[in-house]
């Protein structure tokens, strides 16, 4: 099982690359859905298989994983779409609301798809939470990839592929990781929405909000550190100033540094959750 995830990833990667090459060579638009689906689902499915092989109880069956990935993922995407269309308005708090909404619908989807789980242990909550999160990420990425296909100059396979590559690289430290943390807290509480579970939900929502807003934060910090008086004057009258090459470099460093820090915080949080569960089970077995 430990090598299965690698075989799935390499096989899927080869098939996706072959599909991209053939699509670009022939211009056959009928292959575009295959490019979108392979590119969007490859990394999430790989990580679900990897998590499945990392240790779980008999409660976590393949059938339950499938339901968590597909049903949980689709319910999460649909719930987020509805709530965001109803609640989101242009505001400085828009990213905070996005984080609360998306992490909330994933938590609700996790509760729904695991309602019949008889015995709940933290590690199973981590695996099933990650599965719901990766399902959400896969369906969301498919939507982003589809939208990237359409440009002012027509269809752009290059932009579609770039979108899928970037989202594939970032997927492991996004939705799946955040919902894994929430799932661990939920199962540790026996599936109940206790105080620690709600605090965990608020914490991962904050990480989500910081992740989504990091580009805007990096722009603001770059202007504070390197802004010229004439740039601030243009901003004051509502015009977008030209930026220097040095400011582009500073922005890029700040943006990626922020994303890396957020990812490390989430990974450390998940590691602490799993380590605490392992310690508690070791004490109980003595």
Beta strands, then each sheet from edge to edge (+ up, - down):
strand 1: 150-151
strand 2: 154-155
sheet 1: 1+ 2-
end
